[in-house]
Amino acid sequence: MASTQKAIELLKEKNKRLKKRNQQLRNQVRELNYELEQMNAQNLILKNRNNKAAELKEIYSHPNEAPPKVVKTFEIDNRNESQKI
């Protein structure tokens, strides 16, 4: 009987230690997930910044080329002209 009671007490103590360790590991995982989220957010910001820089580099990488021509079109309303004549 005493050996059974002693085994139960040892298992209870072991269970306590395991629960405590489990909680520590859960807390550590929570902290690491938070850090990972922060790093992912920073990575996204840097990717966006890098993409914008690449676009600007492409735009300004050909300084000797003429800028694209802007062609403006106008519609002429001839109805008023014919009425005046």
PDB file of N, CA, C and O in Angstrom:
ATOM      1  N   MET A   1       0.823  -1.192   0.000  1.00  0.00           N
ATOM      2  CA  MET A   1       0.000   0.000   0.000  1.00  0.00           C
ATOM      3  C   MET A   1       0.863   1.250   0.000  1.00  0.00           C
ATOM      4  O   MET A   1       0.601   2.203  -0.734  1.00  0.00           O
ATOM      5  N   ALA A   2       1.900   1.231   0.838  1.00  0.00           N
ATOM      6  CA  ALA A   2       2.774   2.399   0.942  1.00  0.00           C
ATOM      7  C   ALA A   2       3.521   2.649  -0.364  1.00  0.00           C
ATOM      8  O   ALA A   2       3.732   3.801  -0.743  1.00  0.00           O
ATOM      9  N   SER A   3       3.919   1.591  -1.051  1.00  0.00           N
ATOM     10  CA  SER A   3       4.639   1.771  -2.312  1.00  0.00           C
ATOM     11  C   SER A   3       3.712   2.337  -3.397  1.00  0.00           C
ATOM     12  O   SER A   3       4.139   3.123  -4.243  1.00  0.00           O
ATOM     13  N   THR A   4       2.448   1.929  -3.358  1.00  0.00           N
ATOM     14  CA  THR A   4       1.470   2.473  -4.313  1.00  0.00           C
ATOM     15  C   THR A   4       1.243   3.951  -4.034  1.00  0.00           C
ATOM     16  O   THR A   4       1.189   4.763  -4.957  1.00  0.00           O
ATOM     17  N   GLN A   5       1.112   4.294  -2.764  1.00  0.00           N
ATOM     18  CA  GLN A   5       0.919   5.701  -2.390  1.00  0.00           C
ATOM     19  C   GLN A   5       2.147   6.523  -2.773  1.00  0.00           C
ATOM     20  O   GLN A   5       2.013   7.649  -3.252  1.00  0.00           O
ATOM     21  N   LYS A   6       3.314   5.980  -2.570  1.00  0.00           N
ATOM     22  CA  LYS A   6       4.563   6.678  -2.928  1.00  0.00           C
ATOM     23  C   LYS A   6       4.636   6.888  -4.450  1.00  0.00           C
ATOM     24  O   LYS A   6       5.046   7.953  -4.913  1.00  0.00           O
ATOM     25  N   ALA A   7       4.239   5.875  -5.217  1.00  0.00           N
ATOM     26  CA  ALA A   7       4.239   5.992  -6.686  1.00  0.00           C
ATOM     27  C   ALA A   7       3.262   7.071  -7.145  1.00  0.00           C
ATOM     28  O   ALA A   7       3.560   7.835  -8.063  1.00  0.00           O
ATOM     29  N   ILE A   8       2.105   7.130  -6.508  1.00  0.00           N
ATOM     30  CA  ILE A   8       1.101   8.154  -6.848  1.00  0.00           C
ATOM     31  C   ILE A   8       1.654   9.543  -6.563  1.00  0.00           C
ATOM     32  O   ILE A   8       1.494  10.455  -7.373  1.00  0.00           O
ATOM     33  N   GLU A   9       2.308   9.708  -5.407  1.00  0.00           N
ATOM     34  CA  GLU A   9       2.901  11.004  -5.050  1.00  0.00           C
ATOM     35  C   GLU A   9       3.986  11.403  -6.047  1.00  0.00           C
ATOM     36  O   GLU A   9       4.061  12.563  -6.453  1.00  0.00           O
ATOM     37  N   LEU A  10       4.824  10.449  -6.439  1.00  0.00           N
ATOM     38  CA  LEU A  10       5.876  10.737  -7.419  1.00  0.00           C
ATOM     39  C   LEU A  10       5.284  11.139  -8.771  1.00  0.00           C
ATOM     40  O   LEU A  10       5.775  12.060  -9.424  1.00  0.00           O
ATOM     41  N   LEU A  11       4.228  10.442  -9.179  1.00  0.00           N
ATOM     42  CA  LEU A  11       3.569  10.786 -10.448  1.00  0.00           C
ATOM     43  C   LEU A  11       2.911  12.168 -10.389  1.00  0.00           C
ATOM     44  O   LEU A  11       2.927  12.907 -11.373  1.00  0.00           O
ATOM     45  N   LYS A  12       2.332  12.514  -9.233  1.00  0.00           N
ATOM     46  CA  LYS A  12       1.738  13.846  -9.072  1.00  0.00           C
ATOM     47  C   LYS A  12       2.806  14.930  -9.191  1.00  0.00           C
ATOM     48  O   LYS A  12       2.599  15.953  -9.843  1.00  0.00           O
ATOM     49  N   GLU A  13       3.955  14.689  -8.551  1.00  0.00           N
ATOM     50  CA  GLU A  13       5.060  15.656  -8.630  1.00  0.00           C
ATOM     51  C   GLU A  13       5.564  15.792 -10.068  1.00  0.00           C
ATOM     52  O   GLU A  13       5.808  16.896 -10.555  1.00  0.00           O
ATOM     53  N   LYS A  14       5.712  14.659 -10.725  1.00  0.00           N
ATOM     54  CA  LYS A  14       6.165  14.678 -12.123  1.00  0.00           C
ATOM     55  C   LYS A  14       5.154  15.415 -13.000  1.00  0.00           C
ATOM     56  O   LYS A  14       5.534  16.185 -13.883  1.00  0.00           O
ATOM     57  N   ASN A  15       3.875  15.176 -12.754  1.00  0.00           N
ATOM     58  CA  ASN A  15       2.810  15.843 -13.494  1.00  0.00           C
ATOM     59  C   ASN A  15       2.869  17.361 -13.310  1.00  0.00           C
ATOM     60  O   ASN A  15       2.689  18.116 -14.265  1.00  0.00           O
ATOM     61  N   LYS A  16       3.122  17.798 -12.073  1.00  0.00           N
ATOM     62  CA  LYS A  16       3.259  19.229 -11.777  1.00  0.00           C
ATOM     63  C   LYS A  16       4.410  19.842 -12.578  1.00  0.00           C
ATOM     64  O   LYS A  16       4.274  20.895 -13.200  1.00  0.00           O
ATOM     65  N   ARG A  17       5.568  19.130 -12.536  1.00  0.00           N
ATOM     66  CA  ARG A  17       6.741  19.632 -13.268  1.00  0.00           C
ATOM     67  C   ARG A  17       6.454  19.720 -14.775  1.00  0.00           C
ATOM     68  O   ARG A  17       6.823  20.689 -15.438  1.00  0.00           O
ATOM     69  N   LEU A  18       5.789  18.686 -15.291  1.00  0.00           N
ATOM     70  CA  LEU A  18       5.488  18.668 -16.723  1.00  0.00           C
ATOM     71  C   LEU A  18       4.503  19.780 -17.115  1.00  0.00           C
ATOM     72  O   LEU A  18       4.635  20.396 -18.173  1.00  0.00           O
ATOM     73  N   LYS A  19       3.523  20.023 -16.252  1.00  0.00           N
ATOM     74  CA  LYS A  19       2.575  21.115 -16.514  1.00  0.00           C
ATOM     75  C   LYS A  19       3.281  22.465 -16.516  1.00  0.00           C
ATOM     76  O   LYS A  19       3.023  23.321 -17.362  1.00  0.00           O
ATOM     77  N   LYS A  20       4.187  22.632 -15.537  1.00  0.00           N
ATOM     78  CA  LYS A  20       4.941  23.883 -15.450  1.00  0.00           C
ATOM     79  C   LYS A  20       5.809  24.072 -16.699  1.00  0.00           C
ATOM     80  O   LYS A  20       5.860  25.160 -17.271  1.00  0.00           O
ATOM     81  N   ARG A  21       6.487  22.999 -17.111  1.00  0.00           N
ATOM     82  CA  ARG A  21       7.340  23.062 -18.307  1.00  0.00           C
ATOM     83  C   ARG A  21       6.496  23.313 -19.557  1.00  0.00           C
ATOM     84  O   ARG A  21       6.891  24.071 -20.443  1.00  0.00           O
ATOM     85  N   ASN A  22       5.345  22.675 -19.616  1.00  0.00           N
ATOM     86  CA  ASN A  22       4.433  22.869 -20.741  1.00  0.00           C
ATOM     87  C   ASN A  22       4.012  24.336 -20.840  1.00  0.00           C
ATOM     88  O   ASN A  22       3.987  24.900 -21.934  1.00  0.00           O
ATOM     89  N   GLN A  23       3.686  24.950 -19.714  1.00  0.00           N
ATOM     90  CA  GLN A  23       3.286  26.360 -19.712  1.00  0.00           C
ATOM     91  C   GLN A  23       4.440  27.260 -20.150  1.00  0.00           C
ATOM     92  O   GLN A  23       4.234  28.223 -20.887  1.00  0.00           O
ATOM     93  N   GLN A  24       5.657  26.944 -19.695  1.00  0.00           N
ATOM     94  CA  GLN A  24       6.828  27.715 -20.115  1.00  0.00           C
ATOM     95  C   GLN A  24       7.007  27.631 -21.639  1.00  0.00           C
ATOM     96  O   GLN A  24       7.276  28.630 -22.305  1.00  0.00           O
ATOM     97  N   LEU A  25       6.850  26.411 -22.167  1.00  0.00           N
ATOM     98  CA  LEU A  25       7.007  26.237 -23.609  1.00  0.00           C
ATOM     99  C   LEU A  25       5.900  26.951 -24.392  1.00  0.00           C
ATOM    100  O   LEU A  25       6.157  27.517 -25.454  1.00  0.00           O
ATOM    101  N   ARG A  26       4.682  26.926 -23.873  1.00  0.00           N
ATOM    102  CA  ARG A  26       3.582  27.656 -24.523  1.00  0.00           C
ATOM    103  C   ARG A  26       3.877  29.161 -24.561  1.00  0.00           C
ATOM    104  O   ARG A  26       3.660  29.825 -25.575  1.00  0.00           O
ATOM    105  N   ASN A  27       4.371  29.676 -23.441  1.00  0.00           N
ATOM    106  CA  ASN A  27       4.727  31.096 -23.392  1.00  0.00           C
ATOM    107  C   ASN A  27       5.838  31.419 -24.389  1.00  0.00           C
ATOM    108  O   ASN A  27       5.805  32.450 -25.061  1.00  0.00           O
ATOM    109  N   GLN A  28       6.812  30.529 -24.475  1.00  0.00           N
ATOM    110  CA  GLN A  28       7.916  30.742 -25.404  1.00  0.00           C
ATOM    111  C   GLN A  28       7.414  30.728 -26.850  1.00  0.00           C
ATOM    112  O   GLN A  28       7.828  31.554 -27.663  1.00  0.00           O
ATOM    113  N   VAL A  29       6.530  29.796 -27.161  1.00  0.00           N
ATOM    114  CA  VAL A  29       5.954  29.727 -28.509  1.00  0.00           C
ATOM    115  C   VAL A  29       5.175  31.004 -28.818  1.00  0.00           C
ATOM    116  O   VAL A  29       5.265  31.533 -29.926  1.00  0.00           O
ATOM    117  N   ARG A  30       4.417  31.497 -27.848  1.00  0.00           N
ATOM    118  CA  ARG A  30       3.640  32.724 -28.034  1.00  0.00           C
ATOM    119  C   ARG A  30       4.576  33.907 -28.336  1.00  0.00           C
ATOM    120  O   ARG A  30       4.309  34.710 -29.230  1.00  0.00           O
ATOM    121  N   GLU A  31       5.670  33.995 -27.578  1.00  0.00           N
ATOM    122  CA  GLU A  31       6.633  35.077 -27.805  1.00  0.00           C
ATOM    123  C   GLU A  31       7.296  34.956 -29.180  1.00  0.00           C
ATOM    124  O   GLU A  31       7.480  35.951 -29.879  1.00  0.00           O
ATOM    125  N   LEU A  32       7.651  33.727 -29.555  1.00  0.00           N
ATOM    126  CA  LEU A  32       8.292  33.526 -30.858  1.00  0.00           C
ATOM    127  C   LEU A  32       7.322  33.821 -32.006  1.00  0.00           C
ATOM    128  O   LEU A  32       7.725  34.367 -33.032  1.00  0.00           O
ATOM    129  N   ASN A  33       6.060  33.465 -31.836  1.00  0.00           N
ATOM    130  CA  ASN A  33       5.061  33.787 -32.862  1.00  0.00           C
ATOM    131  C   ASN A  33       4.900  35.295 -33.016  1.00  0.00           C
ATOM    132  O   ASN A  33       4.764  35.802 -34.129  1.00  0.00           O
ATOM    133  N   TYR A  34       4.916  36.004 -31.898  1.00  0.00           N
ATOM    134  CA  TYR A  34       4.815  37.464 -31.953  1.00  0.00           C
ATOM    135  C   TYR A  34       6.011  38.050 -32.701  1.00  0.00           C
ATOM    136  O   TYR A  34       5.855  38.922 -33.556  1.00  0.00           O
ATOM    137  N   GLU A  35       7.217  37.557 -32.366  1.00  0.00           N
ATOM    138  CA  GLU A  35       8.411  38.034 -33.058  1.00  0.00           C
ATOM    139  C   GLU A  35       8.345  37.721 -34.550  1.00  0.00           C
ATOM    140  O   GLU A  35       8.746  38.535 -35.381  1.00  0.00           O
ATOM    141  N   LEU A  36       7.839  36.543 -34.880  1.00  0.00           N
ATOM    142  CA  LEU A  36       7.711  36.159 -36.281  1.00  0.00           C
ATOM    143  C   LEU A  36       6.740  37.079 -37.017  1.00  0.00           C
ATOM    144  O   LEU A  36       7.005  37.477 -38.151  1.00  0.00           O
ATOM    145  N   GLU A  37       5.626  37.416 -36.385  1.00  0.00           N
ATOM    146  CA  GLU A  37       4.674  38.344 -36.989  1.00  0.00           C
ATOM    147  C   GLU A  37       5.323  39.706 -37.232  1.00  0.00           C
ATOM    148  O   GLU A  37       5.119  40.319 -38.280  1.00  0.00           O
ATOM    149  N   GLN A  38       6.100  40.171 -36.267  1.00  0.00           N
ATOM    150  CA  GLN A  38       6.788  41.457 -36.416  1.00  0.00           C
ATOM    151  C   GLN A  38       7.780  41.402 -37.579  1.00  0.00           C
ATOM    152  O   GLN A  38       7.873  42.340 -38.372  1.00  0.00           O
ATOM    153  N   MET A  39       8.518  40.296 -37.671  1.00  0.00           N
ATOM    154  CA  MET A  39       9.492  40.148 -38.754  1.00  0.00           C
ATOM    155  C   MET A  39       8.796  40.060 -40.114  1.00  0.00           C
ATOM    156  O   MET A  39       9.278  40.621 -41.098  1.00  0.00           O
ATOM    157  N   ASN A  40       7.669  39.360 -40.167  1.00  0.00           N
ATOM    158  CA  ASN A  40       6.924  39.270 -41.418  1.00  0.00           C
ATOM    159  C   ASN A  40       6.403  40.634 -41.854  1.00  0.00           C
ATOM    160  O   ASN A  40       6.431  40.970 -43.039  1.00  0.00           O
ATOM    161  N   ALA A  41       5.930  41.411 -40.895  1.00  0.00           N
ATOM    162  CA  ALA A  41       5.447  42.757 -41.216  1.00  0.00           C
ATOM    163  C   ALA A  41       6.602  43.622 -41.726  1.00  0.00           C
ATOM    164  O   ALA A  41       6.450  44.343 -42.712  1.00  0.00           O
ATOM    165  N   GLN A  42       7.738  43.553 -41.066  1.00  0.00           N
ATOM    166  CA  GLN A  42       8.913  44.323 -41.491  1.00  0.00           C
ATOM    167  C   GLN A  42       9.371  43.863 -42.870  1.00  0.00           C
ATOM    168  O   GLN A  42       9.754  44.681 -43.706  1.00  0.00           O
ATOM    169  N   ASN A  43       9.333  42.564 -43.104  1.00  0.00           N
ATOM    170  CA  ASN A  43       9.730  42.008 -44.394  1.00  0.00           C
ATOM    171  C   ASN A  43       8.817  42.520 -45.503  1.00  0.00           C
ATOM    172  O   ASN A  43       9.286  42.848 -46.593  1.00  0.00           O
ATOM    173  N   LEU A  44       7.527  42.589 -45.233  1.00  0.00           N
ATOM    174  CA  LEU A  44       6.571  43.093 -46.214  1.00  0.00           C
ATOM    175  C   LEU A  44       6.841  44.565 -46.528  1.00  0.00           C
ATOM    176  O   LEU A  44       6.781  44.981 -47.685  1.00  0.00           O
ATOM    177  N   ILE A  45       7.136  45.336 -45.502  1.00  0.00           N
ATOM    178  CA  ILE A  45       7.463  46.751 -45.705  1.00  0.00           C
ATOM    179  C   ILE A  45       8.709  46.881 -46.575  1.00  0.00           C
ATOM    180  O   ILE A  45       8.743  47.689 -47.503  1.00  0.00           O
ATOM    181  N   LEU A  46       9.726  46.086 -46.272  1.00  0.00           N
ATOM    182  CA  LEU A  46      10.968  46.153 -47.053  1.00  0.00           C
ATOM    183  C   LEU A  46      10.762  45.692 -48.491  1.00  0.00           C
ATOM    184  O   LEU A  46      11.352  46.256 -49.413  1.00  0.00           O
ATOM    185  N   LYS A  47       9.933  44.674 -48.690  1.00  0.00           N
ATOM    186  CA  LYS A  47       9.643  44.216 -50.057  1.00  0.00           C
ATOM    187  C   LYS A  47       8.951  45.313 -50.855  1.00  0.00           C
ATOM    188  O   LYS A  47       9.291  45.557 -52.012  1.00  0.00           O
ATOM    189  N   ASN A  48       7.971  45.977 -50.226  1.00  0.00           N
ATOM    190  CA  ASN A  48       7.268  47.066 -50.910  1.00  0.00           C
ATOM    191  C   ASN A  48       8.233  48.191 -51.251  1.00  0.00           C
ATOM    192  O   ASN A  48       8.193  48.744 -52.350  1.00  0.00           O
ATOM    193  N   ARG A  49       9.091  48.522 -50.311  1.00  0.00           N
ATOM    194  CA  ARG A  49      10.078  49.583 -50.531  1.00  0.00           C
ATOM    195  C   ARG A  49      11.032  49.188 -51.663  1.00  0.00           C
ATOM    196  O   ARG A  49      11.381  50.015 -52.505  1.00  0.00           O
ATOM    197  N   ASN A  50      11.444  47.940 -51.674  1.00  0.00           N
ATOM    198  CA  ASN A  50      12.351  47.439 -52.693  1.00  0.00           C
ATOM    199  C   ASN A  50      11.686  47.457 -54.073  1.00  0.00           C
ATOM    200  O   ASN A  50      12.316  47.816 -55.068  1.00  0.00           O
ATOM    201  N   ASN A  51      10.417  47.068 -54.121  1.00  0.00           N
ATOM    202  CA  ASN A  51       9.692  47.095 -55.394  1.00  0.00           C
ATOM    203  C   ASN A  51       9.563  48.517 -55.932  1.00  0.00           C
ATOM    204  O   ASN A  51       9.724  48.748 -57.130  1.00  0.00           O
ATOM    205  N   LYS A  52       9.273  49.463 -55.053  1.00  0.00           N
ATOM    206  CA  LYS A  52       9.165  50.862 -55.486  1.00  0.00           C
ATOM    207  C   LYS A  52      10.513  51.360 -55.982  1.00  0.00           C
ATOM    208  O   LYS A  52      10.587  52.068 -56.987  1.00  0.00           O
ATOM    209  N   ALA A  53      11.581  50.991 -55.278  1.00  0.00           N
ATOM    210  CA  ALA A  53      12.920  51.414 -55.698  1.00  0.00           C
ATOM    211  C   ALA A  53      13.265  50.815 -57.063  1.00  0.00           C
ATOM    212  O   ALA A  53      13.867  51.489 -57.899  1.00  0.00           O
ATOM    213  N   ALA A  54      12.893  49.567 -57.290  1.00  0.00           N
ATOM    214  CA  ALA A  54      13.167  48.926 -58.578  1.00  0.00           C
ATOM    215  C   ALA A  54      12.388  49.616 -59.695  1.00  0.00           C
ATOM    216  O   ALA A  54      12.905  49.793 -60.798  1.00  0.00           O
ATOM    217  N   GLU A  55      11.147  50.003 -59.411  1.00  0.00           N
ATOM    218  CA  GLU A  55      10.351  50.718 -60.411  1.00  0.00           C
ATOM    219  C   GLU A  55      10.993  52.058 -60.743  1.00  0.00           C
ATOM    220  O   GLU A  55      11.112  52.425 -61.912  1.00  0.00           O
ATOM    221  N   LEU A  56      11.403  52.783 -59.715  1.00  0.00           N
ATOM    222  CA  LEU A  56      12.032  54.084 -59.958  1.00  0.00           C
ATOM    223  C   LEU A  56      13.355  53.916 -60.705  1.00  0.00           C
ATOM    224  O   LEU A  56      13.682  54.712 -61.585  1.00  0.00           O
ATOM    225  N   LYS A  57      14.099  52.894 -60.354  1.00  0.00           N
ATOM    226  CA  LYS A  57      15.369  52.642 -61.030  1.00  0.00           C
ATOM    227  C   LYS A  57      15.126  52.376 -62.508  1.00  0.00           C
ATOM    228  O   LYS A  57      15.862  52.863 -63.366  1.00  0.00           O
ATOM    229  N   GLU A  58      14.094  51.604 -62.796  1.00  0.00           N
ATOM    230  CA  GLU A  58      13.760  51.308 -64.194  1.00  0.00           C
ATOM    231  C   GLU A  58      13.351  52.579 -64.932  1.00  0.00           C
ATOM    232  O   GLU A  58      13.726  52.783 -66.087  1.00  0.00           O
ATOM    233  N   ILE A  59      12.599  53.413 -64.272  1.00  0.00           N
ATOM    234  CA  ILE A  59      12.138  54.652 -64.913  1.00  0.00           C
ATOM    235  C   ILE A  59      13.318  55.579 -65.206  1.00  0.00           C
ATOM    236  O   ILE A  59      13.394  56.172 -66.282  1.00  0.00           O
ATOM    237  N   TYR A  60      14.232  55.700 -64.249  1.00  0.00           N
ATOM    238  CA  TYR A  60      15.328  56.648 -64.391  1.00  0.00           C
ATOM    239  C   TYR A  60      16.619  56.011 -64.896  1.00  0.00           C
ATOM    240  O   TYR A  60      17.659  56.668 -64.909  1.00  0.00           O
ATOM    241  N   SER A  61      16.575  54.759 -65.309  1.00  0.00           N
ATOM    242  CA  SER A  61      17.806  54.095 -65.739  1.00  0.00           C
ATOM    243  C   SER A  61      18.199  54.467 -67.163  1.00  0.00           C
ATOM    244  O   SER A  61      19.300  54.132 -67.599  1.00  0.00           O
ATOM    245  N   HIS A  62      17.336  55.143 -67.887  1.00  0.00           N
ATOM    246  CA  HIS A  62      17.624  55.518 -69.272  1.00  0.00           C
ATOM    247  C   HIS A  62      17.530  57.036 -69.415  1.00  0.00           C
ATOM    248  O   HIS A  62      16.603  57.538 -70.050  1.00  0.00           O
ATOM    249  N   PRO A  63      18.479  57.773 -68.834  1.00  0.00           N
ATOM    250  CA  PRO A  63      18.356  59.241 -68.833  1.00  0.00           C
ATOM    251  C   PRO A  63      18.540  59.858 -70.218  1.00  0.00           C
ATOM    252  O   PRO A  63      18.045  60.960 -70.456  1.00  0.00           O
ATOM    253  N   ASN A  64      19.238  59.186 -71.142  1.00  0.00           N
ATOM    254  CA  ASN A  64      19.472  59.768 -72.463  1.00  0.00           C
ATOM    255  C   ASN A  64      18.297  59.573 -73.411  1.00  0.00           C
ATOM    256  O   ASN A  64      18.237  60.193 -74.473  1.00  0.00           O
ATOM    257  N   GLU A  65      17.384  58.727 -73.032  1.00  0.00           N
ATOM    258  CA  GLU A  65      16.223  58.511 -73.880  1.00  0.00           C
ATOM    259  C   GLU A  65      15.231  59.649 -73.673  1.00  0.00           C
ATOM    260  O   GLU A  65      15.079  60.185 -72.575  1.00  0.00           O
ATOM    261  N   ALA A  66      14.576  59.990 -74.752  1.00  0.00           N
ATOM    262  CA  ALA A  66      13.562  61.039 -74.669  1.00  0.00           C
ATOM    263  C   ALA A  66      12.358  60.499 -73.900  1.00  0.00           C
ATOM    264  O   ALA A  66      12.014  59.322 -74.007  1.00  0.00           O
ATOM    265  N   PRO A  67      11.736  61.364 -73.136  1.00  0.00           N
ATOM    266  CA  PRO A  67      10.540  60.897 -72.427  1.00  0.00           C
ATOM    267  C   PRO A  67       9.439  60.562 -73.434  1.00  0.00           C
ATOM    268  O   PRO A  67       9.452  61.085 -74.549  1.00  0.00           O
ATOM    269  N   PRO A  68       8.526  59.736 -73.078  1.00  0.00           N
ATOM    270  CA  PRO A  68       7.458  59.405 -74.015  1.00  0.00           C
ATOM    271  C   PRO A  68       6.676  60.654 -74.404  1.00  0.00           C
ATOM    272  O   PRO A  68       6.401  61.517 -73.570  1.00  0.00           O
ATOM    273  N   LYS A  69       6.324  60.735 -75.687  1.00  0.00           N
ATOM    274  CA  LYS A  69       5.588  61.905 -76.165  1.00  0.00           C
ATOM    275  C   LYS A  69       4.138  61.805 -75.728  1.00  0.00           C
ATOM    276  O   LYS A  69       3.531  60.734 -75.728  1.00  0.00           O
ATOM    277  N   VAL A  70       3.612  62.953 -75.359  1.00  0.00           N
ATOM    278  CA  VAL A  70       2.209  63.018 -74.991  1.00  0.00           C
ATOM    279  C   VAL A  70       1.479  63.624 -76.174  1.00  0.00           C
ATOM    280  O   VAL A  70       1.774  64.747 -76.584  1.00  0.00           O
ATOM    281  N   VAL A  71       0.555  62.904 -76.708  1.00  0.00           N
ATOM    282  CA  VAL A  71      -0.200  63.373 -77.860  1.00  0.00           C
ATOM    283  C   VAL A  71      -1.575  63.787 -77.369  1.00  0.00           C
ATOM    284  O   VAL A  71      -2.329  62.993 -76.807  1.00  0.00           O
ATOM    285  N   LYS A  72      -1.874  65.059 -77.601  1.00  0.00           N
ATOM    286  CA  LYS A  72      -3.177  65.563 -77.194  1.00  0.00           C
ATOM    287  C   LYS A  72      -4.057  65.633 -78.430  1.00  0.00           C
ATOM    288  O   LYS A  72      -3.628  66.075 -79.496  1.00  0.00           O
ATOM    289  N   THR A  73      -5.250  65.204 -78.271  1.00  0.00           N
ATOM    290  CA  THR A  73      -6.195  65.273 -79.390  1.00  0.00           C
ATOM    291  C   THR A  73      -7.333  66.196 -78.996  1.00  0.00           C
ATOM    292  O   THR A  73      -7.779  66.220 -77.849  1.00  0.00           O
ATOM    293  N   PHE A  74      -7.782  66.944 -79.970  1.00  0.00           N
ATOM    294  CA  PHE A  74      -8.889  67.862 -79.751  1.00  0.00           C
ATOM    295  C   PHE A  74      -9.955  67.585 -80.787  1.00  0.00           C
ATOM    296  O   PHE A  74      -9.660  67.351 -81.959  1.00  0.00           O
ATOM    297  N   GLU A  75     -11.174  67.613 -80.347  1.00  0.00           N
ATOM    298  CA  GLU A  75     -12.278  67.498 -81.291  1.00  0.00           C
ATOM    299  C   GLU A  75     -12.747  68.904 -81.630  1.00  0.00           C
ATOM    300  O   GLU A  75     -12.907  69.752 -80.752  1.00  0.00           O
ATOM    301  N   ILE A  76     -12.959  69.130 -82.893  1.00  0.00           N
ATOM    302  CA  ILE A  76     -13.426  70.445 -83.351  1.00  0.00           C
ATOM    303  C   ILE A  76     -14.898  70.309 -83.696  1.00  0.00           C
ATOM    304  O   ILE A  76     -15.317  69.432 -84.452  1.00  0.00           O
ATOM    305  N   ASP A  77     -15.639  71.192 -83.124  1.00  0.00           N
ATOM    306  CA  ASP A  77     -17.082  71.181 -83.380  1.00  0.00           C
ATOM    307  C   ASP A  77     -17.343  72.087 -84.567  1.00  0.00           C
ATOM    308  O   ASP A  77     -17.297  73.310 -84.435  1.00  0.00           O
ATOM    309  N   ASN A  78     -17.613  71.508 -85.713  1.00  0.00           N
ATOM    310  CA  ASN A  78     -17.827  72.280 -86.937  1.00  0.00           C
ATOM    311  C   ASN A  78     -19.258  72.773 -87.085  1.00  0.00           C
ATOM    312  O   ASN A  78     -19.536  73.561 -87.989  1.00  0.00           O
ATOM    313  N   ARG A  79     -20.147  72.349 -86.254  1.00  0.00           N
ATOM    314  CA  ARG A  79     -21.541  72.776 -86.396  1.00  0.00           C
ATOM    315  C   ARG A  79     -21.680  74.281 -86.214  1.00  0.00           C
ATOM    316  O   ARG A  79     -22.394  74.942 -86.967  1.00  0.00           O
ATOM    317  N   ASN A  80     -20.998  74.813 -85.219  1.00  0.00           N
ATOM    318  CA  ASN A  80     -21.100  76.254 -84.976  1.00  0.00           C
ATOM    319  C   ASN A  80     -20.484  77.047 -86.121  1.00  0.00           C
ATOM    320  O   ASN A  80     -20.988  78.114 -86.470  1.00  0.00           O
ATOM    321  N   GLU A  81     -19.411  76.548 -86.707  1.00  0.00           N
ATOM    322  CA  GLU A  81     -18.744  77.247 -87.796  1.00  0.00           C
ATOM    323  C   GLU A  81     -19.661  77.329 -89.018  1.00  0.00           C
ATOM    324  O   GLU A  81     -19.737  78.376 -89.661  1.00  0.00           O
ATOM    325  N   SER A  82     -20.348  76.251 -89.338  1.00  0.00           N
ATOM    326  CA  SER A  82     -21.202  76.249 -90.527  1.00  0.00           C
ATOM    327  C   SER A  82     -22.410  77.152 -90.328  1.00  0.00           C
ATOM    328  O   SER A  82     -22.913  77.720 -91.298  1.00  0.00           O
ATOM    329  N   GLN A  83     -22.878  77.298 -89.119  1.00  0.00           N
ATOM    330  CA  GLN A  83     -24.020  78.166 -88.873  1.00  0.00           C
ATOM    331  C   GLN A  83     -23.641  79.626 -89.020  1.00  0.00           C
ATOM    332  O   GLN A  83     -24.475  80.443 -89.413  1.00  0.00           O
ATOM    333  N   LYS A  84     -22.401  79.969 -88.714  1.00  0.00           N
ATOM    334  CA  LYS A  84     -21.974  81.366 -88.810  1.00  0.00           C
ATOM    335  C   LYS A  84     -21.863  81.809 -90.257  1.00  0.00           C
ATOM    336  O   LYS A  84     -22.064  82.983 -90.566  1.00  0.00           O
ATOM    337  N   ILE A  85     -21.552  80.897 -91.126  1.00  0.00           N
ATOM    338  CA  ILE A  85     -21.349  81.270 -92.537  1.00  0.00           C
ATOM    339  C   ILE A  85     -22.662  81.402 -93.177  1.00  0.00           C
ATOM    340  O   ILE A  85     -22.741  81.710 -94.366  1.00  0.00           O
TER     341      ILE A  85
END
